[in-house]
Amino acid sequence: MSKHRDEWCAKWVQGHPNYSGGSQHMAIYLRRLAEREYKRLFPNPPDDDEEFALLSMDALCELFDCNDARTARDWAAKSGGCESDIGPKFWKLPLKTVQALRAGKNS
């Protein structure tokens, strides 16, 4: 299992309203739900060895030519990106993806 998937699923389970930390059966059930949600949100999950670019929300919106953060986050997730460790205002996106998108704009 990838580090990104494992960390994302653990945060999702801990943030779920039905998670109390006591019931092992509930934790297993929530983990399965988290993995299903992860597959839906990240159809192309990032590779742990891949290099990432850290982008602010403004830079993300500019990169995807959109005006709202929600659309930018959706596009970033579909492109293999994820929320950074420093908070929701910054996203990690595979460096190859960022370079390809910027190259497409400059041509």
MIKOLNU-615354 format. One line per field, with one value per residue (C-alpha): residue in three letters; residue number from 1; x, y, z. Coordinates in nm, 2 decimals, decimal comma. Each point is the difference from the previous one (the first is absolute). Example, Ala and Ser with C-alpha at 12.3 -4.5 7.8 and 13.67 -1.06 7.14 Angstrom:
2
code	c(ALA/SER) .
pos	c(1/2) .
xx	c(1,23/0,14) .
yy	c(-0,45/0,34) .
zz	c(0,78/-0,07) .
END
This chain:
107
code	c(MET/SER/LYS/HIS/ARG/ASP/GLU/TRP/CYS/ALA/LYS/TRP/VAL/GLN/GLY/HIS/PRO/ASN/TYR/SER/GLY/GLY/SER/GLN/HIS/MET/ALA/ILE/TYR/LEU/ARG/ARG/LEU/ALA/GLU/ARG/GLU/TYR/LYS/ARG/LEU/PHE/PRO/ASN/PRO/PRO/ASP/ASP/ASP/GLU/GLU/PHE/ALA/LEU/LEU/SER/MET/ASP/ALA/LEU/CYS/GLU/LEU/PHE/ASP/CYS/ASN/ASP/ALA/ARG/THR/ALA/ARG/ASP/TRP/ALA/ALA/LYS/SER/GLY/GLY/CYS/GLU/SER/ASP/ILE/GLY/PRO/LYS/PHE/TRP/LYS/LEU/PRO/LEU/LYS/THR/VAL/GLN/ALA/LEU/ARG/ALA/GLY/LYS/ASN/SER) .
pos	c(1/2/3/4/5/6/7/8/9/10/11/12/13/14/15/16/17/18/19/20/21/22/23/24/25/26/27/28/29/30/31/32/33/34/35/36/37/38/39/40/41/42/43/44/45/46/47/48/49/50/51/52/53/54/55/56/57/58/59/60/61/62/63/64/65/66/67/68/69/70/71/72/73/74/75/76/77/78/79/80/81/82/83/84/85/86/87/88/89/90/91/92/93/94/95/96/97/98/99/100/101/102/103/104/105/106/107) .
xx	c(0,00/0,13/0,09/-0,23/-0,30/0,08/0,03/-0,31/-0,21/0,12/-0,10/-0,34/-0,08/0,11/-0,21/-0,31/-0,28/-0,06/0,37/0,04/0,34/-0,14/-0,18/0,23/-0,29/-0,10/0,36/0,03/-0,34/0,10/0,34/-0,17/-0,23/0,31/0,18/-0,31/-0,02/0,37/-0,03/-0,29/0,19/0,34/-0,04/0,37/0,16/0,35/0,30/0,20/0,33/-0,14/0,11/-0,27/-0,05/-0,16/-0,26/-0,21/-0,37/0,05/0,27/-0,22/-0,29/0,24/0,14/-0,34/-0,15/-0,28/-0,14/-0,10/0,20/-0,25/0,05/0,37/0,01/-0,21/0,23/0,30/-0,13/-0,08/0,35/0,16/0,03/-0,07/-0,04/0,34/0,11/0,00/-0,38/-0,28/0,12/0,30/-0,01/0,27/-0,02/0,23/0,28/-0,04/-0,37/0,08/0,27/-0,23/-0,28/0,23/0,16/-0,34/-0,08/0,32/-0,03) .
yy	c(0,00/0,35/0,24/0,26/-0,24/-0,12/0,35/0,13/-0,30/0,04/0,37/-0,08/-0,27/0,22/0,29/-0,22/0,08/-0,37/-0,06/-0,03/-0,18/-0,29/-0,23/-0,20/-0,11/0,36/0,10/-0,29/0,10/0,37/-0,09/-0,19/0,30/0,23/-0,22/0,00/0,38/0,03/-0,20/0,23/0,32/-0,11/-0,21/0,06/-0,01/0,15/-0,22/0,02/0,05/0,27/0,36/0,26/0,37/0,19/0,24/0,26/0,01/0,31/-0,18/-0,31/0,21/0,16/-0,33/-0,15/0,33/0,02/0,26/-0,21/-0,21/-0,29/-0,06/0,03/-0,26/-0,23/0,03/-0,04/-0,32/-0,14/0,08/-0,19/0,29/0,00/0,25/0,09/-0,07/0,37/0,04/0,03/0,33/-0,19/-0,30/-0,24/-0,08/-0,23/0,21/-0,17/0,10/0,36/0,02/-0,15/0,24/0,30/-0,11/-0,03/0,36/0,14/-0,17) .
zz	c(0,00/-0,08/0,27/-0,14/0,00/0,35/0,15/-0,18/0,11/0,36/0,01/-0,16/0,26/0,30/-0,13/-0,05/0,25/0,08/0,09/0,37/0,01/0,21/-0,24/-0,22/-0,22/-0,06/-0,08/-0,25/-0,16/-0,02/-0,15/-0,28/-0,06/0,00/-0,26/-0,22/0,03/-0,07/-0,33/-0,10/0,07/-0,12/-0,31/-0,08/0,35/0,04/0,00/0,33/-0,19/-0,22/0,04/0,09/-0,04/0,29/-0,13/0,17/-0,08/-0,22/-0,19/-0,03/-0,14/-0,25/-0,11/-0,07/-0,14/0,25/0,24/0,30/0,24/-0,01/-0,37/0,03/0,28/-0,20/-0,30/0,22/0,16/-0,35/-0,10/0,28/0,24/0,37/0,29/0,14/0,36/0,08/-0,06/-0,25/-0,15/-0,16/-0,23/-0,12/-0,36/-0,20/-0,15/-0,34/0,00/0,09/-0,27/-0,26/0,08/-0,01/-0,32/-0,16/0,10/-0,15/-0,34) .
END
